Amino acid sequence: MEQKERLEVARHSTSHIMAEAVLRMFPDAKIAIGPAIENGFYYDFDLPRNLTNEDLGVIEENMRSIMREGVSFTRETVSREEARGRFASQPYKLELLDAIPQGEEVSIYTSGHFTDLCRGPHVESAKELNPEAFKLLSIAGAYWRGDEKNRMLQRVYGTAWLSRQDLRDYLTRLEEIEKRDHRRLGRELDLFSTHEEAGPGLIYWHPKGGRVRQTIEDYWREQHRKNGYELLYTPHIGRSWLWQTSGHLGHYRENMYAPMEIDDQDYYLKPMNCPFHILIYQAAIRSYRDLPLRWAELGTVYRYERSGVLHGLLRVRGFTQDDAHIFCSPDQIESEILEVLRFSLRIWKDFGFQDIRAYLATKPKSSVGEEADWNIATESLKKAIQTEGLSFEIDEGGGAFYGPKIDLKIKDALGREWQMTTIQFDFNEPARFDMSFVDSDGKQKRPFMVHRALLGSLERFFGVLIEHYGGAFPVWLAPVQAVVIPVAPPFNDYASSVSRLLCSAGLRAQADLSDTRMNAKIRGSQAQKVPYMLVVGASEQQSATVSIRTREGGQMNNMPTDEFVKFITAKVAAKETL
């Protein structure tokens, strides 16, 4: 058995041990599901009271006792009637039993005094589990079957490994993840906030977060212009006709907000930008000479997400998508896909992400569009990936019903993979809107349409960026690039003049003229992860210099102020970290 499979079996078995430990504390508890998940396991319980963090320690000790008892895991195949009898007092298990298709065998596992409706597999004996290589991590609420209409259960999360050292390494990694949590850093660095009372899942960008966003947007616009894109701006609402034609009301309505009535017509907040771009395309007769058209928009969209899945910047209800659509003829598609992939990779590397992997999703069983078009599109995606030398996986049948796609996934500083860029063909909307162009033979033909979200959304990208850098952004992105700190009040004027000089050079700088002592100002700026602190006193004022301290503890004394401007400007231009 490979290590990955051994881990999954060990984690699933540990979840059963946990369920027995909980039942020892609460004999009348109702149990739901307890699968192995990435890096661990969980189990859902319906309990007579809410668990506390103190309870986790008690459950852990009970689990270790059960493991040391060395209970065996035994599997039985039983009839549905027998299973119903075994779980007569467990309504969630009975519901799961009813969901098992007729003709499929029903299996149960027993370990010690605990029996569960389960497919397995499990270890043969609890002696195979290391009592020093697991830990219970947290308690969370979870609706039964993920449905808000159902009862809220208590979910206990844990992690399990094959060795104590593996557990220690993982817990150390969790500590680093916690340090980098974008929600915590967002508060500490004063970047953004959310306000439940005003509406969950909506992001409020603070001035410092706004500076980073503006820098990202300015860079994004500049790069798009350089790469032949035109920028569009479209409305936030559209009449129901638009969403009926696009198919969103038929396929996506549950993620759209309720309509508002204007002039006796239903209008919807837009969940996508693409129908608006199509309307602009159709505002004129298009010729093959006009193609390709590359249109991009930082368009704010609104999508309903259940409150239980909202998560800081990473899962929101209103966000700005860095959207683009390419309209081209069949003979242009291969070169266009290659160029958009190259463009995407350059952007990611400028933001400091080097480990990038591609996933090619191909035609599913149910689809729209001509087979020949699917073949052309899929081959162009594959060739582009191969030309760029990217490692990739093929997701057979994983494409949307309306076209194949490439997903680019990046790895952050902690090795976590994030799905970001999508390059998606669409054979559905061009047909629904009856899009066409006049080809060189004078005939009307359907253009190819490619959706391309590069960063995904500014909100989610900012969350990933915060966690990747732990809030210590590269100089070019830092909300405050330099703080000028006078050693004493008599040098406030000189500090202010240095700050003004930096700002006039296009840098984001400020002077700290507060009454706080100099060392406290330096510590405060380091805590705010400012790249450079410029300390100025009598010597610096007399020589028109600054003494530099970096957020990482480096030091450079008495650098002429104009040289520092050149120094930091070069760092910004090169997109260096420090």
C-alpha positions in Angstrom: 0.0 0.0 0.0 1.4 3.4 -1.0 2.0 6.1 1.7 -0.9 8.3 0.4 -3.3 5.3 0.6 -2.0 4.3 4.1 -2.5 7.9 5.3 -6.1 8.0 4.0 -6.9 4.7 5.6 -5.3 5.8 8.9 -7.2 9.0 8.9 -10.6 7.4 8.1 -10.0 4.8 10.9 -9.0 7.6 13.3 -12.3 9.4 12.6 -14.1 6.2 13.7 -12.0 6.1 16.9 -13.0 9.7 17.5 -16.7 8.9 17.0 -16.4 6.2 19.6 -14.7 8.5 22.0 -17.4 11.1 21.6 -20.1 8.4 22.1 -18.4 7.5 25.4 -18.9 11.1 26.5 -22.4 11.4 25.0 -24.1 8.0 24.8 -27.2 9.5 23.2 -25.3 11.4 20.5 -26.5 11.2 16.9 -23.7 10.5 14.4 -23.6 11.7 10.8 -20.5 11.3 8.6 -16.8 11.1 9.2 -14.6 10.9 6.1 -10.9 11.3 5.6 -10.0 14.6 4.0 -6.8 16.2 2.9 -4.3 16.3 5.8 -6.9 14.8 8.2 -10.4 13.8 9.0 -13.6 15.1 10.6 -16.9 13.7 12.0 -20.3 15.4 12.3 -22.3 15.0 15.5 -25.7 16.0 16.8 -25.0 16.5 20.6 -27.0 17.5 23.6 -24.6 20.5 24.2 -22.0 22.5 22.4 -18.5 21.2 22.5 -15.7 23.4 23.9 -11.9 23.4 23.2 -11.5 21.8 26.6 -13.6 18.9 25.4 -11.2 18.2 22.6 -8.5 17.3 25.1 -10.8 14.8 26.8 -11.8 13.3 23.5 -8.1 13.0 22.5 -7.3 11.1 25.7 -10.3 8.8 25.1 -9.0 8.2 21.6 -5.6 7.2 22.8 -7.1 4.8 25.3 -9.1 3.1 22.5 -6.0 2.9 20.2 -3.9 1.4 23.0 -6.7 -1.2 23.6 -5.9 -2.4 20.0 -9.5 -2.9 19.0 -10.0 -4.6 15.7 -11.9 -3.2 12.7 -14.3 -5.8 11.3 -16.3 -5.5 8.1 -19.8 -7.0 7.6 -22.1 -7.0 4.6 -25.7 -6.9 5.9 -29.2 -6.6 4.5 -30.9 -3.3 4.5 -33.4 -4.6 7.1 -30.6 -5.6 9.4 -28.8 -2.3 8.9 -32.0 -0.4 9.7 -32.2 -2.4 12.9 -28.6 -1.7 13.8 -29.0 2.1 13.3 -32.6 2.4 14.5 -31.6 5.2 17.0 -29.4 7.0 14.4 -31.6 9.0 12.0 -28.7 10.4 10.0 -27.4 6.9 9.3 -30.9 5.8 8.3 -31.1 8.7 5.8 -27.7 7.7 4.4 -28.9 4.1 4.2 -31.9 5.1 2.1 -29.6 6.9 -0.3 -27.6 3.8 -1.1 -28.8 2.6 -4.6 -30.9 -0.6 -4.7 -28.7 -3.6 -5.6 -25.6 -2.1 -4.0 -24.3 -3.9 -1.0 -24.6 -2.4 2.5 -21.4 -2.7 4.6 -20.8 -1.8 8.2 -17.6 -1.6 10.2 -17.3 -2.3 13.9 -14.3 -1.3 16.1 -14.6 -1.8 19.8 -18.1 -0.7 20.9 -18.6 1.5 17.8 -20.4 0.5 14.6 -20.7 2.7 11.5 -22.4 2.5 8.1 -19.2 2.6 6.0 -17.6 1.4 2.8 -14.1 1.5 4.3 -11.4 0.5 4.0 -9.9 0.6 7.5 -6.9 -0.7 9.3 -7.2 -4.2 10.7 -6.4 -3.1 14.2 -6.1 0.2 16.1 -2.6 -1.0 17.0 -1.6 0.2 13.5 -2.5 3.8 14.4 0.0 5.9 16.2 -1.6 7.4 19.4 1.1 10.2 19.3 0.6 11.1 15.6 -2.9 12.7 15.7 -4.4 15.9 17.1 -7.9 17.3 17.2 -7.8 20.8 15.7 -11.1 22.6 15.8 -14.9 22.6 16.2 -17.2 24.1 13.5 -20.8 24.2 12.6 -22.0 22.2 9.6 -25.4 21.9 8.2 -26.5 18.3 7.6 -25.8 17.5 3.9 -24.6 21.2 3.4 -28.2 22.4 3.3 -29.1 25.5 5.4 -32.6 24.2 5.8 -31.3 21.2 7.7 -30.1 20.9 11.3 -26.8 22.4 12.2 -24.4 19.7 13.4 -21.1 20.0 15.3 -18.1 19.1 13.1 -14.8 18.1 14.9 -11.7 18.4 12.7 -8.6 16.5 13.3 -5.3 15.6 11.6 -3.5 12.2 11.7 -0.1 11.1 10.4 2.0 8.0 10.4 4.7 9.4 12.7 5.0 11.9 15.5 7.5 13.9 13.5 5.1 14.2 10.6 2.5 15.5 13.0 4.9 18.1 14.4 5.9 19.2 10.9 2.3 19.7 9.9 1.4 21.6 13.1 4.4 23.9 12.5 3.0 24.4 8.9 -0.4 25.2 10.4 1.2 27.8 12.6 2.8 29.4 9.6 -0.5 29.3 7.7 -2.2 31.0 10.7 0.5 33.7 10.7 -0.2 34.4 7.1 -4.0 34.2 7.3 -5.2 37.1 5.1 -8.1 37.9 7.4 -5.8 38.4 10.4 -3.2 40.3 8.4 -6.0 42.4 6.7 -6.9 43.7 10.2 -3.4 44.1 11.5 -2.1 45.9 8.4 -5.4 47.9 7.9 -6.0 46.6 4.4 -9.7 45.7 4.3 -12.7 44.7 6.4 -16.0 43.0 6.1 -19.2 44.1 8.0 -21.8 41.5 8.7 -24.3 44.2 9.8 -24.1 45.8 6.3 -24.0 42.5 4.3 -21.7 39.5 4.6 -19.4 38.6 1.7 -18.9 42.3 0.7 -15.4 43.7 0.9 -14.5 47.2 2.2 -11.1 48.2 0.9 -9.2 50.5 3.3 -6.8 53.2 2.1 -3.8 51.0 2.4 -5.5 48.1 0.7 -6.8 50.5 -1.9 -3.2 51.6 -2.7 -2.3 48.0 -3.4 -5.4 47.5 -5.5 -4.7 50.6 -7.5 -1.2 49.4 -8.2 -2.4 46.1 -9.3 -5.1 47.7 -11.5 -2.6 50.2 -13.1 -0.2 47.4 -13.8 -3.1 45.2 -15.2 -4.3 48.0 -17.5 -0.8 48.8 -18.8 0.0 45.2 -19.6 -3.3 44.7 -21.4 -2.7 47.7 -23.5 0.7 46.5 -24.4 -0.7 43.1 -25.4 -3.3 44.5 -27.8 -6.4 44.6 -25.5 -9.0 47.3 -25.5 -10.6 48.2 -22.2 -14.4 48.1 -21.7 -16.7 49.4 -19.1 -20.2 47.9 -18.8 -23.3 48.3 -16.5 -23.9 46.5 -13.3 -27.5 45.5 -14.1 -29.3 44.1 -17.2 -32.8 43.2 -18.2 -34.0 39.7 -17.8 -34.0 39.3 -21.6 -30.2 39.4 -21.5 -29.9 36.7 -18.9 -32.5 34.5 -20.6 -30.7 34.7 -23.9 -27.3 34.0 -22.3 -28.7 31.0 -20.5 -27.9 32.3 -17.0 -31.5 32.3 -15.8 -31.8 28.7 -16.9 -28.5 27.4 -15.6 -27.3 29.8 -13.0 -30.3 31.4 -11.4 -29.7 30.1 -7.9 -26.4 32.1 -7.8 -28.1 35.3 -9.0 -29.8 37.8 -6.8 -33.5 38.5 -6.9 -34.6 40.8 -9.7 -35.5 44.5 -9.2 -38.4 45.9 -11.1 -37.7 49.0 -13.3 -40.4 50.3 -15.7 -42.3 47.1 -15.2 -39.3 45.1 -16.4 -37.1 42.7 -14.3 -33.5 43.7 -14.0 -30.7 41.5 -12.5 -27.3 42.3 -11.0 -24.8 40.8 -13.3 -23.1 37.6 -12.3 -20.9 37.7 -15.4 -19.6 40.3 -17.8 -19.7 38.2 -21.0 -23.2 39.0 -22.2 -22.4 42.7 -22.1 -19.3 42.2 -24.2 -21.3 40.3 -26.7 -23.7 43.2 -27.0 -20.8 45.5 -27.7 -19.6 43.1 -30.4 -23.1 43.2 -32.0 -23.2 47.0 -32.0 -21.6 46.9 -35.4 -21.2 44.6 -38.4 -17.9 42.7 -37.9 -15.6 41.7 -40.7 -12.7 39.2 -40.6 -10.5 42.2 -41.0 -11.6 43.3 -37.5 -10.6 40.1 -35.9 -9.2 39.2 -33.5 -10.9 41.5 -30.9 -9.3 41.4 -27.5 -11.6 43.1 -24.9 -10.8 43.3 -21.2 -12.7 44.7 -18.2 -12.3 45.0 -14.5 -16.0 44.3 -14.1 -17.7 44.0 -10.7 -20.1 41.1 -10.5 -22.5 39.7 -7.8 -23.1 36.1 -7.1 -25.0 34.5 -4.2 -22.9 32.3 -2.0 -24.2 30.6 1.1 -23.2 32.3 4.2 -21.4 29.1 5.5 -18.9 29.1 2.6 -18.0 32.8 2.8 -14.3 33.2 3.7 -12.6 36.6 3.9 -11.4 37.7 0.5 -11.4 34.2 -0.9 -15.1 33.5 -1.1 -17.3 36.6 -1.5 -20.6 37.8 -2.9 -19.4 40.9 -4.8 -16.1 41.0 -6.5 -14.2 42.6 -9.4 -13.3 40.0 -12.1 -10.3 40.7 -14.3 -12.3 39.6 -17.3 -11.4 39.4 -20.9 -13.0 38.0 -24.1 -11.3 37.2 -27.3 -13.3 37.0 -30.5 -11.5 35.5 -33.5 -11.7 33.4 -36.6 -10.9 29.6 -36.6 -7.5 30.2 -38.3 -6.5 32.7 -35.6 -7.4 30.5 -32.6 -4.1 28.7 -32.2 -1.9 31.8 -32.2 -4.4 33.6 -29.9 -4.4 30.9 -27.3 -0.6 30.7 -27.3 -0.4 34.4 -26.8 -2.9 34.5 -24.0 -1.1 31.7 -22.2 2.2 33.5 -22.6 0.6 36.7 -21.3 -0.8 34.9 -18.3 2.6 33.3 -17.4 4.4 36.7 -17.6 1.8 38.3 -15.3 2.1 35.5 -12.7 5.9 35.7 -12.7 5.8 39.5 -12.3 3.8 38.9 -9.1 6.4 36.5 -7.9 4.8 33.1 -8.6 7.1 30.7 -10.4 5.6 27.2 -9.8 2.7 27.0 -12.2 0.9 24.0 -13.5 -1.8 23.6 -16.2 -4.9 21.5 -16.3 -6.6 20.8 -19.6 -10.3 20.0 -19.3 -11.7 18.2 -22.4 -15.2 17.6 -23.8 -17.8 16.2 -21.4 -20.5 13.7 -22.4 -23.1 16.4 -22.5 -22.0 19.4 -24.6 -23.0 22.0 -27.2 -21.2 23.0 -30.4 -19.7 21.2 -33.4 -17.3 18.3 -32.9 -14.9 19.9 -35.3 -14.8 23.1 -33.3 -14.2 21.2 -30.0 -11.3 19.4 -31.7 -9.8 22.7 -33.0 -10.2 24.4 -29.6 -8.9 21.4 -27.5 -5.8 21.0 -29.8 -5.0 24.7 -29.7 -5.1 24.6 -25.9 -2.9 21.5 -25.7 -0.4 22.9 -28.2 -0.1 26.2 -26.3 0.7 24.3 -23.1 3.3 22.1 -24.8 4.9 25.1 -26.6 5.4 26.9 -23.3 6.9 23.7 -21.7 4.4 23.7 -18.8 3.8 20.5 -16.8 0.1 19.6 -17.2 -2.6 17.1 -16.6 -5.5 16.2 -18.8 -8.9 16.2 -17.1 -10.8 13.9 -19.5 -14.4 15.1 -19.8 -13.9 17.8 -17.3 -14.7 20.8 -19.6 -17.8 22.8 -19.3 -20.7 21.8 -21.5 -20.0 24.8 -23.7 -16.2 24.4 -24.3 -12.8 23.0 -23.2 -10.5 25.1 -21.0 -7.1 25.5 -19.4 -6.9 26.2 -15.7 -3.6 27.5 -14.4 -2.8 26.6 -10.8 0.0 28.4 -8.9 1.8 27.3 -5.7 2.3 29.8 -3.0 5.2 30.2 -0.5 3.8 27.4 1.6 3.4 25.0 -1.3 -0.4 25.3 -1.5 -2.0 25.1 -4.9 -4.5 27.8 -6.0 -6.6 27.7 -9.1 -6.4 31.1 -10.7 -6.3 31.7 -14.4 -8.9 30.2 -16.7 -8.8 30.2 -20.5 -12.2 28.9 -21.6 -13.8 28.4 -25.0 -17.5 29.1 -25.3 -19.6 27.6 -28.1 -22.8 28.3 -26.3 -23.2 32.1 -26.0 -22.1 32.9 -29.6 -24.9 30.6 -30.8 -27.5 31.9 -28.3 -26.8 35.5 -29.4 -26.4 34.5 -33.1 -23.0 36.2 -33.3 -21.3 36.4 -36.7 -18.6 38.1 -38.8 -18.3 38.5 -42.5 -15.5 36.3 -43.7 -13.2 36.9 -46.8 -15.6 34.9 -49.0 -18.4 37.3 -48.1 -20.3 34.7 -46.0 -21.5 35.1 -42.4 -19.6 32.9 -40.0 -19.6 32.3 -36.3 -16.6 33.7 -34.4 -14.8 31.7 -31.8 -15.2 33.2 -28.3 -12.7 32.7 -25.5 -13.3 33.7 -21.9 -10.1 34.6 -20.0 -10.0 35.5 -16.3 -6.3 36.0 -15.5 -6.1 36.8 -11.8 -9.6 35.4 -11.2 -10.9 38.3 -9.2 -9.1 41.2 -7.5 -10.5 40.2 -4.1 -9.5 36.5 -4.2 -6.1 37.4 -5.8 -5.4 39.9 -3.1 -6.1 37.3 -0.4 -3.7 34.8 -2.1 -1.1 37.6 -2.5 -1.4 38.5 1.2 -0.8 34.9 2.3 1.9 34.2 -0.2 4.0 37.2 1.1 2.7 37.1 4.6 1.8 40.7 4.2 5.4 41.7 3.4 4.6 42.7 -0.2 7.4 43.4 -2.8 8.4 47.0 -2.8 6.4 47.7 -6.0 3.2 46.5 -4.3 3.7 47.7 -0.7 1.0 50.2 0.4 3.7 52.2 2.1 7.1 51.8 0.5 9.1 54.0 2.9 8.6 55.7 6.2 10.8 58.6 7.2 11.6 58.6 10.9 13.2 61.6 12.7 15.4 60.8 15.7 13.9 63.7 17.5 11.3 66.5 16.9 13.9 69.1 15.8 14.3 67.0 12.6 10.6 66.8 11.8 10.9 69.4 9.0 13.8 67.5 7.3 11.8 64.2 7.6 8.8 65.9 6.0 11.0 67.3 3.1 12.4 63.8 2.5 8.9 62.3 2.4 7.7 65.0 0.0 10.7 64.3 -2.3 9.9 60.6 -2.4 6.2 61.3 -3.1 7.1 63.6 -5.9 9.2 60.8 -7.4 6.0 58.7 -7.5 6.7 56.6 -4.4 4.3 55.9 -1.6 6.1 57.4 1.4 5.2 59.2 4.6 6.9 60.8 7.6 6.2 59.6 11.1 6.0 62.8 13.1 4.2 61.3 16.1 5.4 61.7 19.7 6.5 58.1 19.9 10.2 57.4 20.5 12.3 56.6 17.5 12.9 52.9 18.3 9.1 52.4 18.8 8.5 54.0 15.4 10.9 51.6 13.8 9.3 48.6 15.5 5.9 49.9 14.5 6.9 50.3 10.8 8.5 46.8 10.8 5.3 45.4 12.3 3.4 47.1 9.4 5.9 45.4 7.1 7.1 48.7 5.5 10.1 47.8 3.2 12.3 50.8 4.2 12.6 53.0 7.2 14.6 56.1 6.7 16.1 57.4 9.9 17.2 61.1 9.8 19.0 63.2 12.4 21.6 65.9 12.5 24.2 64.0 10.4 21.7 63.2 7.7 20.2 66.7 7.6 23.7 68.2 7.2 24.7 65.9 4.5 21.3 65.6 2.7 21.3 61.8 3.3 19.2 59.1 4.9 20.1 56.1 7.0 18.1 53.1 5.9 16.7 50.2 7.9 14.9 47.4 6.1 11.9 45.5 7.5 14.2 42.4 7.6 16.8 44.1 9.8 19.3 45.2 7.2 21.0 48.6 7.5 22.6 51.2 5.1 23.9 54.4 6.6 24.2 57.9 5.1 22.9 57.3 1.6 22.4 60.5 -0.4 18.6 61.1 -0.6 18.7 61.3 -4.4 20.6 58.1 -4.6 18.0 56.4 -2.4 15.3 57.6 -4.8 17.1 56.0 -7.7 17.8 52.9 -5.6 14.1 52.3 -4.6 12.8 53.4 -8.0 14.9 50.7 -9.6 13.6 48.1 -7.2 10.1 49.1 -8.0 10.7 48.9 -11.8 12.4 45.5 -11.4 9.6 44.3 -9.2 12.1 43.1 -6.6 11.1 42.1 -3.1 13.7 44.4 -1.3 
